[in-house]
Amino acid sequence: MYISALLFGISANIDTLVLGFSYGIKKQRISLKTNLLLSLITLAGTLLSIGLGLHLASFLSLQAAQIAGSLLLIGLGLYYCLKYMHQILCCRKKRDSILAASLALTADTSLSGRETLALGITLTVNNAGMGIGASFAGIHFFLTSTVTFVLCALFLIIGNRLGARFALPFWNQWADLLSGLIIIALGVYELLP
């Protein structure tokens, strides 16, 4: 139960780590208020997606829901890995220009409330499929949501500080692959008896 919640929280927040990192590269600190707001939006999205998954899972047997959820997580993880491979093989120049543009967007000294809300919703939408799959797989509702909230806040701080110290933009390139591998590990873990 704890391992599943931790794996979910880590994989759901890889993007959050990269976001904090990208602001740190520009030596811009993410305020406590912005961090808290992003974390709360992510928490709300996690609660909604896991709750929706639990509702949908009630139409299946426990074993069928767990298998379906595990396979959904593995499929989602494979999707992220394939997305990474596609970017590497086909879109290197495009990816580099997107990275440069995303780093250029962080030229403001702080995020506005509207920007924070948009980022929070974007991070939440990215995690919606994972939340539904995780609830099908039988991941604990409250524990997983709490871990996701804590890791979101922590990853924003860690990413921001690492970015400020070590400007390594290649982290952005690895986010999809790393997230995909963790999601696959979570799906496989949940499939095991």
N, C-alpha and C positions, 0 to 999 in steps of 0.2 A: 504494500500500500504506500509506504513512504518513498520507496525507490521510484514507483510509477509517478507519484506526484512530483518528485524532484526532476525526473526526466522530462515530464510534460512542461514543468516550469522553465527548465533550461531551454528546451527546444522552442517554446513559445516566445522566449525573450532574446533569442539570438539577434533579431532585428533591433531590439531595444539597445543591446550592447553596441551594435554598429552605429545606431543613431547617436548615442552618447559619445562614441569615439569620433564621429565626424564633426561634432561640435567642439570636441577637445582639440582636434587638429588645428582649428582656427583660434584656439586659446579662449574659447567662449564657455563660460561656466553655465551649466543648467541649474537654474535656481531651485530651491527646495519646493517652492510653490508649483513650478512647472513639473518637476519630478512627481510630486504628489498627485497632480491633476492627471498626468499621463498614466500613472499607476492605477488610479481609481477608474479611469476609462477602460483600461485593460482588464481590471477586475470585473467591472460590470459586463464587459463583453464575454469574459470567461464564464461568469455565472449564467448569462443568457444562453450561450452555446452549449454548455454542459447540461443546463436545465432542459433545453430543447432536445438534446440527445437522450436524456433520461425519459422524457415523455415519449419520444419515438421508440425507444427501446422497450417500453412497456407493452408494445404490440408483438414483441418477439419473446421466445423463451430465453432464459438467462444465458444458456450456453450459446444459442444462436446469436444473441446480441453481442456477447463477448467476442465470438469469432468474427462477426461482421465488423465490430469496432477495431479489432486488431488488424484485420485486413485493410480497413479504411486507413488506419494510421500508416501501415506499411506502404500502401498505394500513394498516400500523400507524401511520405518520405521519399519514395522513388520519383515522384513528380519533381520535388525540389532538387534531387540529384540530377535528373535528366535536364532540368532547367539550367542548372549550373553547367552541365556538359555542353548544352546548346550554346550558352553564352561563351564558353571557352572556344568551341569549334567554329562557330558561325559569326559571332557578334563581338569580337574583341575590340574593334575600333569603336563600335557603338557603345559598348559597355564603358570603355574608358571615357568617352565624351559624356555619358550619363553620370559617371562618378565625378568628373570635373564639374559638371553643372550642379550636382547635389552639394558638393563642397562649396561652390560659389554661392549657393543659396544660404549658407550659414554665415554670410558676411554681416548680418544684423547682430547687434549686441545681445539681444534676447528674443525669445519667441513671444509673439502676441498671443492673446487668449484664443483667437480664431485659429492661428497656426497650431497651437498646442492641441486644440480640439480636433483639428483635421489630422494631425499626426496620431493622436490617440485612437481615432476611429480607424485610420489606416492600419495601425498595428493590431487592432481588435479584429478587423475583417480578415486579416491574414491568419489569425488564430481560430476563426470560427469553425472551419472544417475540422481542425484538430480537437476542439472542444467537443464537438458532436461525436467524433470517432472515439475520443477518450471515454466519454460517458457510456457509449455502447460497450466498450471494453471493460467497464466496471470500475473505472477510476473514481476514487472518493471525491464527492462534490465539494465539501467544505475545505478539506485539506488541500486539494489541488488548487482551488481558487485562492486560498491564503498563500500558498507557496508561490503561485504566479504573481500575486500582488507584491510580495516581498522581493522576489527576484527581479521584477520589473524595476522597482525603485533602486535596488542594489546594482543591477546591470547598467542603469543610466549613470550612476555615480562612478562605477568602475570604468565604464567605457569613456566617460568624459575625462577622467583623470589620466587614463592610459593614453588617450588621444593627445592630451596636452603635453605629455612627456615624450611619447614615442609616436611620431607622425608616420604611421604605417598604413597607407590607404589600401594595401592589398587585402586587409581584413574584409573590406566590402565585397571582394571577389569570392571569398570563401564562405560567406554567410549562408547562402542557399545549400551548399554541399554539407556544411557542418550541421545545419538545422535538419536537413534530410536524413543524415546518418543517425542523428539522435532520435528522430521520430520513428525511423525503422527499428532502432533498438528498443524503443518503447513498445511498438506493435508486437515485436517478437517476444519481448518479455511478458506481455499480457497474454500471448497465445500459450505460453508454457504452463503446464498444470501446477 
